[in-house]
Amino acid sequence: MMMNKYYKISFDKVREYAKHDLSELLSFTDVNVKGKTSKQKLKSASNVANEMYTKCLAACCVASEKALGLTPFDEQLMAALALYEGKAIEMKTGEGKTLSAVFAAFLYVKSNHKLHIFTFNDYLAKRDYHWMKPVYDLLGVKIALVTEKSTFKERQLAYNEANVVYSTVKECGFDFLRDFMVFDSSQKLHPHSLEQGEFNFDIAIFDEADSVLIDEARIPLTIAGDVDATISDEFMKAFEFAKTLNEDDYGINHEILSAFLTNAGIAKVEKYFEMDNLYDDENIEVRCNIETAMKALFYLSEDKDYVVKGGRIQLIDTLSGRIARHRLFPGALQAAVEAKHDLKVTERGVVTGTIPIQFFARQYSQIAAMTGTAKLAEEEFELLYGLEVKVIPPHTPSKRVDNPPKVYYDSESKWNAIVEEVARVHAKGQPVLIGTTSIDESEMLAQKITEHLGGRLEIPVAVLNAKNDEMEAEIIKNAGVSGTITVSTNMAGRGIDIKLGGADATTNCAEYKRVVEAGGLFIIGTTLYENARMNEQLNGRAGRQGDIGETVLFIALDDEIMVKYELKKLVGKWNYPKPTPHSIEKRTILKEVKRIQRIAQGALLAERKRLLRFTMIGEKHRDAIFQKRLQYLDGTLDKDVSSIWLEHAEDDYNKAIIQYGESKIIELERKVILSSINEIWCDYLEYTSELRTGIHLRAVAGRNPAEEYNIDCERYFEGLESRLIEKVLEILEEILTLPESDSINSFNDSKLFRPKNARTFLMDESGDELVRRPIMMGILGDESFTDEEEENPNSASVESS
């Protein structure tokens, strides 16, 4: 008898109860344990509670069988209970975590909770909502869907009436921020709790959780009010100057993801701008403008970091390979990239609210997570979210064969070897899926394969990248057909299973059997990612539900990750191989290649820690000021919240009441305070953004940039209350000077701070301001490996072959 480890629940008993009538099971589960979190219930678990869980799961099994014809496996029930307990579960592709989330959601709802189920993108949210809705309907649970296209009314109904909402983090996060811009409670999307400042959804389940909660955690959700944008003359002067720099004037630093000036470049700057020292304090604007221009011109690449489409710069999501339609480069960098391509500068807005995904997740009393590669992110799940990882065993063990990586001297040799491998596998009739890192790579490789195979290609090579991601469903649908070759940019978060023989194939059809006999889906990786999970996510497309499959990874010693983390230094000149078109078998090289990924993963974790150090102080301040705003929005000034006008200008306040009436003045003051809070918060966000730009320069004086940043932010925030009072009192004085013919309503429209045309976007961040070294402190002393360097072979720290 199978027993779940965390609950005294027999899955055999669940199966027995599942033979009962659904209405009978639902009648029992209506007697729920209210007002307690699942962890509290665990500590006081009783036979009654376990009976409720058992019958809840049984009801879910009956509903699943009736609505979808699916009988859940014990592993799916185990996953549901782990999600209910608030764990991060690992379930491999095709093992049914979507249905497990439904079961967990039902347990939460029956325990008096409301929850969000977050998927990676709108497509998956919509798919899962429609797919699982018949199950929820039978269980009597009201669910809703919120996507980018949802109207205000649809969002409001979803958040107020549904027990479970399917959406994405960005949509619900943006809605969370929008609620702090409204001037009337009826305009809110969520019925916030006045006591806690929380919205009424207290549970969240994150699908593709490592991508959403870890990889994208550096990307804050941002909301702004649009204004017309211009590029300053000073910036354009710096930009035009940067265009004149040659390769001797700048270098590329992969650690800070940017370009830097060499000594020759610094001399040119000082001569062109007629200054004695570029690094004097008064030259900070010129310095920042040039650094931004160089990053746009020399570091960021079209069809790798972004595409130019429809006359606009559209960023490419490095995780999924898709266009990130609501993402901008931070600050002036967006304008610099637009200037690089002679495009019109897009509208800019004053930032009115921002929240990193890490902190948005903390708005929930409990979160749970599910992904196919949770174990590889175990340390980060624990560090960032306090989530314990539980690995759910596959229902059918995988038959996938993972071949050892193949390492080549340079990229040319690697691409040639990949083409040869594709030809070999294609001849057997195996479908091939190749993962690349950029649009350029995918198109180049597809062309190479097409030219090499020529007339042997019965089906054209399919290319899936940010230029044609609208064709994703159709391309993936056929990716498991015999003889198909699919070249895709990153597969993370695509959430679509590749079925052997094609989307409509069954295990009994001839096409399925043909593919199985050929060896199943063959996965080819073309780079070692900085995060091992991304390699595993690509490999996970093969061997689903016990299918046969095969994988192999191709690596070149001049791949970007090898250059960025200085493989040549790790290996040493005397152990570094000579050019060869053949794969490298030298043990020393293979050892250090594997080590590079571990180094990269450590650097990524350090980056996330840096971001936490930067954002924690801001989140503390955001919580405080948003809570205060909610009190003014939902409370009444004469009872729940004190009147600033009455407290600080009693005489003027009484005059205003006599002139306009008490009710109008009370309502106007509430709007004035809400408007002023928005304005001072926007000032705070602008101040902190400018502070971050040059905070690394504090290191020159021997001070810690992170500590300096927190001190300055705290000092600025402490002054916000007095600024608020000053603004509110200034408006009261202005009201008293109005001619009696002027109405308060017209004053509201013209004087209150209300950014128009609010829009949402995402901004990439790395926290590199904390580690960026001022150039004068040594970035010019680059000691990168060169073939001309003399090196003692006896001093090498790596083992020889």
Secondary structure, 3 states (H helix, E strand, C coil): CCECCCCCCEHHHHHHHCCCCHHHHHHHHCCCCCCCCHHHHHHCCCHHHHHHHHHHHHHHHHHHHHHHCCCCCHHHHHHHHHHHCCCEEECCCCCCHHHHHHHHHHHHHHCCCCEEEEECCHHHHHHHHHHHHHHHHHHCCCEEECCCCCCHHHHHHHHHHCCEEEEEHHHHHHHHHHCCCCCCHHHCCCCCCCCCCCCCCCEEEEECHHHHHHHHHHCCEEEEEEECCCCCHHHHHHHHHHCCCCCCCEEEECCCCEEEECHHHHHHHHHHCCCCCCCCHHHHHHHHHHHHHHHHHHHCCECCCEEEECCEEEEECCCCCCEECCEECCCCHHHHHHHHCCCCCCCEEEEEEEECHHHHHCCCCEEEEEECCCHHHHHHHHHHHCCCEEECCCCCCCEEEECCCEEECCHHHHHHHHHHHHHHHHHHCCCEEEEECCHHHHHHHHHHHHHHHHHHCCCCCEEECCCCHHHHHHHHHCCCCCCCEEEEECCCCCCCCCCCCCCCCCCCCHHHHHHHHHCCEEEEECCCCCCHHHHHHHHCCCCHHHCEEEEEEEEECCCHHHHHCCHHHHHCCCCCCCCCCCCCCCHHHHHHHHHHHHHHHHHHHHHHHHHHHHHHHHHHHHHHHHHHHHHHHHCCCCCCCCCHHHHHCHHHHHHHHHHHCHHHHHHHHHHHHHHHHHHHHHHHHHHHHHHHHHHHHHHHHCCCHHHHHHHHHHHHHHCHHHHHHHHHHHHHHHHHCCCCCCCHHHHHHHHCCCCCCEEEEEECCCCHHHCCCCHHHCCCCCCCCCCCCCCCHHHCCCCCC
